[in-house]
Structures are given as C-alpha cells and as structure tokens.
Amino acid sequence: MTIKIINRYTDQEILIVEADSLRGANLYGADLYGANLRGANLRGADLYGAKAPWMSHDFLAEVLRREAGDDIDKRKVAGLILVSRDWCWRNFWAIEDPLKDWVVQVLKPWAEVEGSNPPDLLKAALGMPVESDDEDDEDEEDD
C-alpha cells in the first residue's frame, strides 16, 4: 500500500511510503510541518531530526509517550493531548501541572531543530526569542 503524507496547507506531498502503516518508518530529518498525521501509527518510527508538526496532536503525543515509558502520570499527559483535538496550545498551557517542565524538556530537542518554528508559548518557556506573530494560541482544529 502507498501512504502519502500531504501538507494540509499546500497539498504538496511531503513523504511517500510503501507500507501498511508508518509503524517503524524512517522519518529521520523529514519536514512534517503541516502534515496531517491523524490516526498515523508512529510507534517505532524514526522521528529523530524531523521538523515537528507543532499542531499535530498525534506527533506530540507520540513523542511524549515514548519519553514517558511506564510512568502513568506522564502517559496521562500524552493521552490528554491525543484525545483533546479541540484544544490548542493555550488550552494545554493554562493547565497547572507539575509535569509541565517535563513536557518542555521533552520538546526542547524538537524546538532546537533548525527551521522548526515552535509555538511562541514553548519558545518562551525555553527562553528562546519570541519574534513572530504566530497564531499558536488561536483555535485551529487539528488532526
């Protein structure tokens, strides 16, 4: 089967994979910005160095799930992100949770990938310059 990952904004093909799922796929260095990954099985996929699709609940939840290991509380954070598709960054950021610093540190390597353009809320938490007029806190339904 052919799996095509399409940029939702430009309809440009980002990646074409001949497989039944993305499970175990090598996405090393892929620019996934704008990719619709809803329902994608990313378990075991090589995501290292990929430009994070910051509005993809599936991608962010998978990154956090991997780092959570068997820690139930951390897995709950990943699960909340996955099931709260109607929430945006500002909704999650408003939650007072002792694991927020853990989330920031897990996402830090993705934010540091050249050209990844993380949301301003994450940039601020990481002490990165906030120089854009991003609309990360606007309501935008995602995958």
Secondary structure in CASP SS format (residue, H / E / C, confidence):
PFRMAT SS
TARGET T0000
AUTHOR 0000-0000-0000
METHOD secondary structure of the structure
MODEL  1
M C 1.00
T E 1.00
I E 1.00
K E 1.00
I E 1.00
I E 1.00
N E 1.00
R C 1.00
Y C 1.00
T C 1.00
D C 1.00
Q C 1.00
E E 1.00
I E 1.00
L E 1.00
I E 1.00
V E 1.00
E E 1.00
A C 1.00
D C 1.00
S C 1.00
L C 1.00
R C 1.00
G C 1.00
A C 1.00
N E 1.00
L C 1.00
Y C 1.00
G C 1.00
A C 1.00
D E 1.00
L C 1.00
Y C 1.00
G C 1.00
A E 1.00
N C 1.00
L C 1.00
R C 1.00
G C 1.00
A C 1.00
N C 1.00
L C 1.00
R C 1.00
G C 1.00
A C 1.00
D E 1.00
L C 1.00
Y C 1.00
G C 1.00
A C 1.00
K E 1.00
A C 1.00
P C 1.00
W C 1.00
M C 1.00
S C 1.00
H H 1.00
D H 1.00
F H 1.00
L H 1.00
A H 1.00
E H 1.00
V H 1.00
L H 1.00
R H 1.00
R H 1.00
E H 1.00
A H 1.00
G C 1.00
D C 1.00
D C 1.00
I H 1.00
D H 1.00
K H 1.00
R H 1.00
K H 1.00
V H 1.00
A H 1.00
G H 1.00
L H 1.00
I H 1.00
L H 1.00
V H 1.00
S C 1.00
R C 1.00
D C 1.00
W C 1.00
C C 1.00
W H 1.00
R H 1.00
N H 1.00
F H 1.00
W H 1.00
A C 1.00
I C 1.00
E C 1.00
D C 1.00
P C 1.00
L C 1.00
K H 1.00
D H 1.00
W H 1.00
V H 1.00
V H 1.00
Q H 1.00
V H 1.00
L H 1.00
K H 1.00
P H 1.00
W H 1.00
A H 1.00
E C 1.00
V C 1.00
E C 1.00
G C 1.00
S C 1.00
N C 1.00
P C 1.00
P C 1.00
D H 1.00
L H 1.00
L H 1.00
K H 1.00
A H 1.00
A H 1.00
L H 1.00
G C 1.00
M C 1.00
P C 1.00
V C 1.00
E C 1.00
S C 1.00
D C 1.00
D C 1.00
E C 1.00
D C 1.00
D C 1.00
E C 1.00
D C 1.00
E C 1.00
E C 1.00
D C 1.00
D C 1.00
END
